[in-house]
């Protein structure tokens, strides 16, 4: 019975993630969904700024703390290790839904494009989301979102983790998922103050968290292979060519 509950929990977490991810496309892109980054009644600018920064900070705090190996080690003393990743995914997704719900519009126009420029930015917008989604499958999509762990638990197998490998987008940059987010967030045919705040804060968080948290953890976990990878492949921007010597 416990195994079945673990399976159900993991599946629910994954479904909530899919809903949050798909809603994010419409939320940031001002399309398809009832509540977007620019919709709703405006409130005083300072109040909106404080609320929006608080929402993004709460997400960043949860995302950073729960992703650290030390937290995982502590957390799995109290829960089944098979649902650790699913719990992380679920809480992350719920915080995203909270952002969508409570985000305060700041509608002053920063830039506005038309015709060909608007088409190009729209294509870049959807390309960014495609990069994010495809990149998850280029490592281990189902492990990344907790499904592999719950099915291994159901089959009474030891939990395994993906082997470090470099393929496809990962030959161009070390963090294509983050690159995809940055492209999607900034590719706005019409950029408002609220959207600019969202893109700016999330981009700053991505750069800081990847550089000083995630990369540090990966070096400890993978070792010299990752150090070689760092030397040969840029972190976020594909500005240099992939060099030989990275396996």
C-alpha positions as CSV (number, residue, x, y, z in Angstrom):
1,X,0.0,0.0,0.0
2,X,2.8,2.4,0.8
3,X,4.4,1.8,-2.6
4,X,1.1,2.6,-4.3
5,X,0.8,5.8,-2.3
6,X,4.4,6.8,-3.3
7,X,3.5,6.2,-6.9
8,X,0.3,8.3,-6.7
9,X,2.2,11.1,-4.9
10,X,4.9,11.1,-7.6
11,X,2.4,11.2,-10.4
12,X,0.4,14.0,-8.8
13,X,3.6,16.0,-8.3
14,X,4.5,15.5,-12.0
15,X,1.0,16.5,-13.2
16,X,1.2,19.7,-11.1
17,X,4.6,20.4,-12.6
18,X,3.2,20.0,-16.1
19,X,0.3,22.3,-15.3
20,X,2.6,24.9,-13.8
21,X,5.1,24.7,-16.7
22,X,2.4,25.0,-19.4
23,X,0.7,27.9,-17.5
24,X,4.1,29.6,-17.3
25,X,4.2,29.9,-21.1
26,X,0.9,31.7,-21.2
27,X,1.6,33.7,-18.1
28,X,4.9,35.2,-19.4
29,X,3.7,35.4,-23.0
30,X,0.4,37.1,-22.2
31,X,-1.6,34.5,-24.1
32,X,-3.9,31.6,-23.6
33,X,-4.5,31.8,-19.8
34,X,-6.9,34.0,-17.8
35,X,-4.2,35.5,-15.5
36,X,-1.0,36.8,-17.2
37,X,2.1,38.8,-16.1
38,X,0.4,42.0,-17.4
39,X,-3.3,41.3,-16.7
40,X,-5.3,42.5,-13.7
41,X,-6.0,45.8,-12.0
42,X,-2.9,47.9,-11.1
43,X,-2.1,48.9,-7.6
44,X,0.4,51.5,-6.4
45,X,3.8,50.9,-8.0
46,X,5.8,50.5,-4.8
47,X,3.3,48.0,-3.4
48,X,3.3,46.0,-6.6
49,X,7.1,46.0,-6.6
50,X,7.4,44.8,-3.0
51,X,4.8,42.0,-3.6
52,X,6.4,40.8,-6.8
53,X,10.0,40.8,-5.4
54,X,8.7,39.0,-2.3
55,X,7.1,36.3,-4.5
56,X,10.3,35.8,-6.6
57,X,12.4,35.8,-3.5
58,X,10.3,33.1,-1.9
59,X,10.6,31.0,-5.0
60,X,14.4,31.5,-5.1
61,X,14.8,30.6,-1.4
62,X,12.8,27.3,-1.8
63,X,14.5,26.5,-5.0
64,X,18.0,27.0,-3.7
65,X,17.7,25.4,-0.3
66,X,15.9,22.3,-1.3
67,X,18.3,21.6,-4.2
68,X,21.4,21.5,-2.0
69,X,22.9,18.1,-1.1
70,X,23.1,18.9,2.6
71,X,19.3,19.6,2.7
72,X,18.5,16.5,0.8
73,X,20.6,14.4,3.2
74,X,18.8,15.9,6.2
75,X,15.3,15.7,4.5
76,X,15.6,12.0,3.6
77,X,16.1,11.2,7.2
78,X,12.4,11.9,7.7
79,X,10.8,11.0,4.4
80,X,11.2,8.1,1.9
81,X,14.2,9.1,-0.3
82,X,12.1,8.0,-3.3
83,X,9.8,11.0,-2.9
84,X,12.5,13.6,-2.1
85,X,12.6,14.8,-5.7
86,X,8.9,14.6,-6.2
87,X,8.4,16.8,-3.1
88,X,10.9,19.3,-4.4
89,X,9.1,19.4,-7.8
90,X,5.7,19.7,-6.1
91,X,6.7,22.6,-3.8
92,X,8.4,24.4,-6.7
93,X,5.3,24.0,-8.8
94,X,3.0,25.2,-6.1
95,X,5.2,28.3,-5.6
96,X,5.0,29.0,-9.3
97,X,1.2,28.8,-9.1
98,X,1.3,31.2,-6.2
99,X,3.4,33.7,-8.3
100,X,0.8,33.4,-11.1
101,X,-2.0,34.0,-8.7
102,X,-0.6,36.9,-6.7
103,X,1.6,38.7,-9.3
104,X,0.8,42.4,-9.5
105,X,0.8,43.9,-13.0
106,X,3.1,46.9,-13.7
107,X,1.9,48.0,-17.1
108,X,4.2,50.8,-18.1
109,X,5.7,50.0,-21.5
110,X,9.5,49.6,-21.6
111,X,9.5,48.7,-25.3
112,X,6.9,47.7,-27.9
113,X,7.6,46.1,-31.3
114,X,5.5,45.5,-34.4
115,X,5.6,43.6,-37.6
116,X,8.8,41.6,-38.3
117,X,10.4,42.4,-35.0
118,X,7.4,41.2,-33.1
119,X,7.3,38.0,-35.1
120,X,11.0,37.3,-34.4
121,X,10.6,37.9,-30.7
122,X,7.6,35.6,-30.6
123,X,9.5,32.9,-32.4
124,X,12.4,33.3,-29.9
125,X,9.9,33.2,-27.0
126,X,8.6,29.8,-28.0
127,X,12.1,28.6,-29.0
128,X,13.2,29.3,-25.4
129,X,10.5,27.2,-23.9
130,X,11.3,24.4,-26.4
131,X,14.9,24.5,-25.4
132,X,13.9,24.2,-21.8
133,X,11.7,21.2,-22.4
134,X,14.0,19.4,-24.8
135,X,17.0,19.9,-22.6
136,X,15.3,17.9,-19.8
137,X,15.1,14.9,-22.0
138,X,18.8,15.3,-23.0
139,X,19.8,14.4,-19.5
140,X,17.1,12.4,-17.7
141,X,13.6,14.0,-17.8
142,X,11.9,11.4,-15.6
143,X,14.6,11.3,-13.0
144,X,14.7,15.1,-13.0
145,X,11.0,15.3,-12.1
146,X,11.0,12.3,-9.7
147,X,9.2,9.6,-11.7
148,X,12.2,7.3,-12.0
149,X,12.7,7.2,-8.3
150,X,9.1,6.3,-7.4
151,X,9.0,3.5,-9.9
152,X,12.4,2.2,-8.7
153,X,10.9,2.2,-5.2
154,X,7.8,0.3,-6.4
155,X,10.1,-2.4,-7.9
156,X,12.2,-2.5,-4.8
157,X,15.3,-1.4,-6.7
158,X,18.1,0.8,-5.3
159,X,17.7,4.4,-6.4
160,X,20.1,5.3,-9.2
161,X,21.2,8.6,-10.7
162,X,22.0,9.5,-14.3
163,X,25.5,9.1,-15.5
164,X,27.3,12.3,-16.4
165,X,27.2,12.8,-20.1
166,X,27.5,15.6,-22.6
167,X,25.2,15.5,-25.6
168,X,23.1,17.8,-27.9
169,X,22.5,21.2,-26.3
170,X,24.9,20.3,-23.5
171,X,27.7,20.4,-26.0
172,X,27.0,24.1,-26.5
173,X,26.4,25.3,-23.0
174,X,26.5,23.6,-19.6
175,X,23.0,24.8,-18.6
176,X,20.8,24.9,-21.6
177,X,17.6,24.7,-19.5
178,X,18.6,28.1,-17.9
179,X,19.5,29.5,-21.3
180,X,16.0,28.6,-22.5
181,X,14.4,30.3,-19.6
182,X,16.4,33.5,-20.2
183,X,15.5,33.5,-23.9
184,X,11.8,33.0,-23.1
185,X,11.7,35.6,-20.4
186,X,13.3,38.4,-22.4
187,X,11.7,37.7,-25.8
188,X,8.7,40.0,-25.4
189,X,7.2,41.9,-28.3
190,X,5.8,44.2,-25.7
191,X,7.9,44.6,-22.6
192,X,6.2,46.1,-19.5
193,X,7.8,47.2,-16.3
194,X,6.4,44.1,-14.5
195,X,7.7,41.8,-17.2
196,X,11.1,43.6,-17.1
197,X,11.2,43.1,-13.3
198,X,10.3,39.4,-13.7
199,X,12.9,38.8,-16.4
200,X,15.6,40.8,-14.6
201,X,15.2,39.2,-11.2
202,X,14.9,35.7,-12.5
203,X,18.0,36.2,-14.8
204,X,20.0,37.5,-11.9
205,X,19.0,34.6,-9.8
206,X,19.8,32.1,-12.5
207,X,23.3,33.5,-13.0
208,X,24.1,33.6,-9.3
209,X,22.5,30.3,-8.3
210,X,24.2,28.4,-11.2
211,X,27.6,30.0,-10.7
212,X,27.8,29.8,-6.9
213,X,25.5,27.0,-5.9
214,X,24.8,24.4,-8.6
215,X,28.3,24.4,-10.3
216,X,29.9,24.0,-6.9
217,X,27.7,21.0,-6.1
218,X,28.3,19.4,-9.5
219,X,32.1,19.8,-9.1
220,X,31.9,17.9,-5.8
221,X,29.6,15.3,-7.2
222,X,31.2,14.6,-10.5
223,X,34.8,15.7,-9.9
224,X,37.5,16.1,-12.6
225,X,35.2,15.3,-15.5
226,X,33.0,18.3,-14.6
227,X,36.0,20.5,-14.2
228,X,37.1,19.5,-17.7
229,X,33.6,20.2,-18.9
230,X,33.7,23.7,-17.3
231,X,36.9,24.5,-19.2
232,X,35.6,23.4,-22.6
233,X,32.0,24.5,-22.6
234,X,30.5,27.9,-21.6
235,X,28.1,28.1,-18.7
236,X,25.1,29.9,-20.2
237,X,25.9,31.7,-23.4
238,X,27.2,29.6,-26.4
239,X,30.0,32.0,-27.2
240,X,32.8,29.5,-27.6
241,X,33.1,26.2,-29.5
242,X,33.0,22.8,-27.9
243,X,36.6,21.6,-27.5
244,X,38.0,18.1,-27.4
245,X,38.8,16.5,-24.1
246,X,35.3,16.6,-22.6
247,X,33.7,13.2,-22.3
